[in-house]
């Protein structure tokens, strides 16, 4: 099944508070359906969470896009910018991770 890379950057104003409030729902969503193969927040130099990255497995781009649109972070308006792209694993494999 195809893989897709999702990367998103939190809003600078109010992003940390919105992320904290929404995080339990986001984690539950990502764990509930098996679409996210790996992912997590990325951080600033002070280790504060400033965005999200994930690799999503979906039948096609439309399915991946629908998955992203229903993520609690997206529904809450956390991100100032987000991107979704087809992605190919070329270095290492999931078996080695």
C-alpha positions in Angstrom: 0.0 0.0 0.0 1.3 3.5 -0.8 2.9 5.7 1.8 2.4 9.5 2.4 4.5 12.0 4.3 2.6 14.5 6.3 4.4 17.5 7.9 2.8 20.4 9.7 3.9 23.4 11.6 2.0 24.7 14.6 0.7 28.2 14.8 3.2 30.4 16.7 0.4 32.3 18.5 -1.5 29.9 20.8 -0.1 26.7 19.2 1.4 25.3 22.3 -1.8 25.6 24.4 -4.0 24.3 21.5 -1.6 21.3 21.0 -1.7 20.5 24.8 -5.5 20.5 24.9 -6.0 18.5 21.7 -3.1 16.0 22.1 -5.0 13.2 23.9 -7.6 13.2 21.1 -4.9 13.3 18.4 -2.9 10.4 20.0 -6.1 8.3 20.3 -7.0 9.0 16.7 -3.6 8.0 15.4 -3.5 4.8 17.4 -7.0 3.8 16.6 -6.8 3.0 12.9 -3.3 1.8 12.0 -2.8 4.3 9.2 0.2 6.0 10.8 3.3 3.8 10.4 5.5 6.1 12.4 5.4 9.7 13.5 5.5 12.2 16.2 6.2 15.9 17.1 9.3 17.8 16.1 10.7 20.3 18.5 12.4 23.6 18.7 15.8 24.1 20.3 14.2 24.3 23.7 12.5 20.9 23.2 9.0 22.4 22.9 6.7 20.8 20.3 6.4 23.0 17.3 5.0 20.6 14.6 4.1 17.1 13.5 5.5 14.6 11.1 4.1 11.2 10.1 4.2 8.5 7.5 0.7 7.4 6.6 -0.2 4.2 4.8 -3.3 4.6 2.6 -4.8 3.2 -0.6 -4.3 6.5 -2.4 -3.8 10.2 -2.0 -7.5 10.9 -1.4 -7.7 8.4 1.5 -4.5 9.9 3.0 -6.0 13.4 2.6 -9.3 12.3 4.2 -7.3 10.8 7.1 -5.4 14.1 7.7 -8.5 16.2 7.4 -10.1 14.3 10.3 -7.1 14.5 12.6 -8.1 16.3 15.8 -5.1 18.7 15.4 -6.3 19.7 11.9 -9.9 20.0 13.1 -8.8 22.2 16.0 -6.9 24.5 13.6 -3.5 23.9 15.2 -1.4 24.2 12.1 -0.3 27.3 10.3 1.1 25.2 7.4 0.8 21.6 6.4 1.8 19.4 3.5 0.9 15.9 2.4 3.0 14.1 -0.3 3.5 10.6 -1.7 6.6 9.2 0.0 8.9 6.3 -0.9 11.0 4.4 1.6 14.5 4.1 0.1 16.9 3.9 3.0 16.5 1.2 5.6 13.2 -0.7 5.8 10.5 -0.9 8.5 11.9 -4.3 9.5 15.2 -2.6 10.5 13.6 0.2 12.5 
